[in-house]
Amino acid sequence: MPENVICDKLDGIITKKKFFALNLIKDKYEYAIVIDSETEFIRNVNIEDVCKEYFKNKVLLGNRTIFDLTGVKNSCKKYFSDCIGNHVLDSELYLWFNQPCIYEMSTLNDFFEKINYNKNIKKFTWYDFDYYIYMYYLILYKNFEIKDIGIVSRCGVFEEFWYPSLIFVNDNWKKFNIYLCQPELKKKFDNNKLFMIIQKDKKMPKFRILRKIISWFIPVKELRHKLRGG
Protein backbone atom coordinates (compact mmCIF):
# COMPACT_ATOMS: atom_id res chain seq x y z
CA MET A 1 0.00 0.00 0.00
CA PRO A 2 1.22 3.52 -0.73
CA GLU A 3 2.45 5.45 2.30
CA ASN A 4 0.00 8.25 1.58
CA VAL A 5 -2.83 5.78 2.21
CA ILE A 6 -1.39 4.33 5.39
CA CYS A 7 -0.47 7.80 6.67
CA ASP A 8 1.58 7.88 9.86
CA LYS A 9 -0.56 5.51 11.92
CA LEU A 10 -1.86 1.96 11.66
CA ASP A 11 -5.34 2.67 12.99
CA GLY A 12 -7.80 0.98 10.67
CA ILE A 13 -5.03 -0.67 8.67
CA ILE A 14 -7.04 -3.90 8.19
CA THR A 15 -9.90 -2.11 6.46
CA LYS A 16 -7.53 0.15 4.54
CA LYS A 17 -5.56 -2.71 3.03
CA LYS A 18 -8.62 -4.83 2.19
CA PHE A 19 -10.50 -2.01 0.50
CA PHE A 20 -7.34 -0.91 -1.30
CA ALA A 21 -6.86 -4.42 -2.70
CA LEU A 22 -10.52 -4.77 -3.68
CA ASN A 23 -10.37 -1.46 -5.48
CA LEU A 24 -7.40 -2.70 -7.50
CA ILE A 25 -9.13 -5.88 -8.73
CA LYS A 26 -12.77 -4.80 -8.87
CA ASP A 27 -12.88 -4.89 -12.68
CA LYS A 28 -11.16 -8.27 -13.06
CA TYR A 29 -13.46 -10.76 -11.34
CA GLU A 30 -17.15 -11.44 -10.77
CA TYR A 31 -16.81 -12.16 -7.05
CA ALA A 32 -14.17 -12.02 -4.34
CA ILE A 33 -14.07 -13.67 -0.93
CA VAL A 34 -11.77 -11.92 1.50
CA ILE A 35 -10.25 -14.31 4.05
CA ASP A 36 -7.63 -14.12 6.78
CA SER A 37 -4.41 -16.10 6.74
CA GLU A 38 -5.63 -18.22 9.66
CA THR A 39 -8.39 -19.75 7.51
CA GLU A 40 -8.47 -23.40 6.42
CA PHE A 41 -10.60 -24.80 3.59
CA ILE A 42 -12.07 -28.09 4.76
CA ARG A 43 -14.41 -29.05 1.94
CA ASN A 44 -14.32 -28.91 -1.84
CA VAL A 45 -17.08 -26.61 -2.99
CA ASN A 46 -17.84 -24.66 -6.12
CA ILE A 47 -16.93 -21.16 -4.93
CA GLU A 48 -18.79 -19.50 -7.78
CA ASP A 49 -21.96 -21.36 -6.82
CA VAL A 50 -21.52 -20.32 -3.19
CA CYS A 51 -21.22 -16.66 -4.20
CA LYS A 52 -24.20 -16.77 -6.54
CA GLU A 53 -26.32 -18.52 -3.93
CA TYR A 54 -25.33 -15.93 -1.35
CA PHE A 55 -26.38 -13.00 -3.54
CA LYS A 56 -29.55 -14.81 -4.60
CA ASN A 57 -30.68 -15.54 -1.04
CA LYS A 58 -29.84 -12.01 0.21
CA VAL A 59 -29.68 -13.15 3.84
CA LEU A 60 -27.30 -11.91 6.52
CA LEU A 61 -27.14 -13.95 9.71
CA GLY A 62 -27.22 -12.04 12.98
CA ASN A 63 -27.18 -12.80 16.68
CA ARG A 64 -27.68 -11.02 19.95
CA THR A 65 -24.52 -10.43 21.96
CA ILE A 66 -23.48 -10.36 25.59
CA PHE A 67 -20.92 -7.63 24.95
CA ASP A 68 -21.99 -4.14 23.93
CA LEU A 69 -20.79 -3.84 20.33
CA THR A 70 -22.72 -0.72 19.37
CA GLY A 71 -19.40 1.10 18.86
CA VAL A 72 -18.66 -1.07 15.83
CA LYS A 73 -22.19 -0.78 14.45
CA ASN A 74 -22.34 3.00 14.83
CA SER A 75 -18.89 3.52 13.35
CA CYS A 76 -19.81 1.48 10.26
CA LYS A 77 -23.21 3.11 9.98
CA LYS A 78 -21.78 6.64 9.80
CA TYR A 79 -20.78 6.06 6.17
CA PHE A 80 -24.48 5.99 5.33
CA SER A 81 -25.62 8.85 7.55
CA ASP A 82 -27.10 10.71 4.58
CA CYS A 83 -28.91 7.71 3.17
CA ILE A 84 -32.69 7.79 3.26
CA GLY A 85 -34.02 4.87 5.25
CA ASN A 86 -30.80 4.14 7.12
CA HIS A 87 -32.88 3.38 10.23
CA VAL A 88 -33.07 -0.19 8.90
CA LEU A 89 -29.47 -0.55 10.04
CA ASP A 90 -30.50 -0.10 13.67
CA SER A 91 -30.67 -3.79 14.42
CA GLU A 92 -29.82 -5.31 17.80
CA LEU A 93 -28.32 -8.26 15.94
CA TYR A 94 -24.59 -8.51 15.31
CA LEU A 95 -23.39 -9.68 11.89
CA TRP A 96 -19.62 -9.95 12.01
CA PHE A 97 -18.13 -13.31 10.96
CA ASN A 98 -21.51 -14.98 10.65
CA GLN A 99 -21.05 -15.22 6.87
CA PRO A 100 -18.11 -15.21 4.46
CA CYS A 101 -16.89 -11.81 3.31
CA ILE A 102 -18.21 -12.16 -0.23
CA TYR A 103 -18.09 -9.14 -2.52
CA GLU A 104 -19.93 -8.85 -5.82
CA MET A 105 -17.38 -6.93 -7.82
CA SER A 106 -19.93 -5.18 -10.05
CA THR A 107 -21.21 -3.38 -6.94
CA LEU A 108 -17.88 -1.99 -5.81
CA ASN A 109 -17.79 1.19 -7.89
CA ASP A 110 -21.15 2.17 -6.43
CA PHE A 111 -20.16 0.97 -2.95
CA PHE A 112 -16.95 2.99 -2.91
CA GLU A 113 -18.81 6.03 -4.19
CA LYS A 114 -21.48 5.68 -1.50
CA ILE A 115 -18.91 5.55 1.32
CA ASN A 116 -16.78 8.29 -0.26
CA TYR A 117 -13.84 5.89 -0.42
CA ASN A 118 -11.28 8.28 -1.91
CA LYS A 119 -11.83 10.71 0.94
CA ASN A 120 -12.24 8.23 3.78
CA ILE A 121 -9.55 5.65 3.06
CA LYS A 122 -7.14 7.63 5.22
CA LYS A 123 -9.70 7.97 8.01
CA PHE A 124 -10.76 4.38 8.66
CA THR A 125 -10.39 3.39 12.31
CA TRP A 126 -10.27 0.10 14.18
CA TYR A 127 -14.06 0.27 14.63
CA ASP A 128 -14.67 0.47 10.87
CA PHE A 129 -15.01 -3.25 10.13
CA ASP A 130 -14.57 -3.67 6.39
CA TYR A 131 -17.25 -6.24 5.63
CA TYR A 132 -19.65 -4.75 8.17
CA ILE A 133 -19.63 -1.57 6.08
CA TYR A 134 -20.29 -3.59 2.94
CA MET A 135 -23.10 -5.54 4.62
CA TYR A 136 -24.77 -2.25 5.49
CA TYR A 137 -24.49 -1.31 1.82
CA LEU A 138 -26.10 -4.63 0.86
CA ILE A 139 -28.98 -3.97 3.23
CA LEU A 140 -29.59 -0.43 2.02
CA TYR A 141 -29.08 -0.88 -1.71
CA LYS A 142 -29.32 -4.60 -2.57
CA ASN A 143 -32.33 -5.71 -0.51
CA PHE A 144 -30.43 -7.96 1.88
CA GLU A 145 -32.24 -8.87 5.12
CA ILE A 146 -30.93 -9.70 8.58
CA LYS A 147 -32.13 -12.98 10.06
CA ASP A 148 -31.86 -13.92 13.74
CA ILE A 149 -30.19 -17.30 14.12
CA GLY A 150 -31.47 -17.71 17.68
CA ILE A 151 -28.11 -17.87 19.45
CA VAL A 152 -26.63 -15.42 21.94
CA SER A 153 -22.86 -15.05 21.99
CA ARG A 154 -20.20 -12.72 23.29
CA CYS A 155 -19.56 -11.58 19.69
CA GLY A 156 -20.37 -13.09 16.29
CA VAL A 157 -21.50 -16.67 16.90
CA PHE A 158 -19.18 -18.40 14.45
CA GLU A 159 -16.04 -16.64 15.65
CA GLU A 160 -16.68 -17.73 19.24
CA PHE A 161 -13.78 -19.95 20.36
CA TRP A 162 -15.38 -21.16 23.61
CA TYR A 163 -18.45 -23.28 22.82
CA PRO A 164 -19.98 -23.29 26.36
CA SER A 165 -20.48 -19.53 26.15
CA LEU A 166 -23.09 -19.90 23.38
CA ILE A 167 -26.73 -19.66 24.46
CA PHE A 168 -29.11 -21.52 22.14
CA VAL A 169 -32.46 -19.74 22.40
CA ASN A 170 -34.09 -21.68 19.56
CA ASP A 171 -33.20 -23.72 16.46
CA ASN A 172 -33.44 -20.90 13.90
CA TRP A 173 -29.82 -21.46 12.92
CA LYS A 174 -30.75 -24.80 11.33
CA LYS A 175 -32.75 -22.97 8.64
CA PHE A 176 -29.77 -21.16 7.14
CA ASN A 177 -26.56 -21.89 5.26
CA ILE A 178 -23.57 -21.89 7.59
CA TYR A 179 -20.40 -21.56 5.57
CA LEU A 180 -17.74 -20.97 8.22
CA CYS A 181 -16.97 -21.33 11.91
CA GLN A 182 -14.27 -21.59 14.55
CA PRO A 183 -12.52 -24.97 15.01
CA GLU A 184 -14.23 -25.44 18.39
CA LEU A 185 -17.64 -25.13 16.73
CA LYS A 186 -17.20 -27.47 13.79
CA LYS A 187 -18.71 -30.49 15.52
CA LYS A 188 -21.90 -28.56 16.26
CA PHE A 189 -22.35 -26.68 12.99
CA ASP A 190 -20.80 -28.95 10.38
CA ASN A 191 -22.91 -29.35 7.24
CA ASN A 192 -22.35 -29.81 3.51
CA LYS A 193 -22.19 -26.04 3.01
CA LEU A 194 -19.51 -25.38 5.62
CA PHE A 195 -16.20 -25.04 3.82
CA MET A 196 -14.05 -22.72 5.94
CA ILE A 197 -12.60 -22.96 9.43
CA ILE A 198 -11.68 -19.46 10.56
CA GLN A 199 -9.33 -17.94 13.12
CA LYS A 200 -7.43 -21.16 13.79
CA ASP A 201 -4.95 -19.14 15.82
CA LYS A 202 -7.54 -18.14 18.45
CA LYS A 203 -7.46 -20.67 21.24
CA MET A 204 -8.13 -20.18 24.93
CA PRO A 205 -5.10 -20.94 27.14
CA LYS A 206 -5.81 -23.95 29.34
CA PHE A 207 -5.11 -22.06 32.57
CA ARG A 208 -7.96 -19.65 31.72
CA ILE A 209 -10.59 -22.30 31.04
CA LEU A 210 -11.42 -23.01 34.70
CA ARG A 211 -11.62 -19.30 35.50
CA LYS A 212 -13.94 -18.81 32.51
CA ILE A 213 -16.19 -21.63 33.64
CA ILE A 214 -16.49 -20.20 37.14
CA SER A 215 -17.02 -16.58 36.08
CA TRP A 216 -19.32 -17.44 33.15
CA PHE A 217 -21.57 -20.18 34.51
CA ILE A 218 -23.86 -18.19 36.82
CA PRO A 219 -24.61 -15.15 34.58
CA VAL A 220 -25.03 -17.32 31.49
CA LYS A 221 -27.33 -19.70 33.34
CA GLU A 222 -29.48 -16.77 34.48
CA LEU A 223 -29.55 -15.17 31.03
CA ARG A 224 -30.37 -18.48 29.33
CA HIS A 225 -33.25 -18.98 31.75
CA LYS A 226 -34.53 -15.45 31.06
CA LEU A 227 -34.29 -15.74 27.28
CA ARG A 228 -36.19 -19.00 27.30
CA GLY A 229 -39.02 -17.39 29.20
CA GLY A 230 -38.30 -19.02 32.53
Summary of the structure (lengths in Angstrom):
residues: 230
radius of gyration: 18.2
end to end distance: 53.7
largest distance: 56.4
contacts: 619
relative contact order: 0.18
helix: 47%
strand: 14%
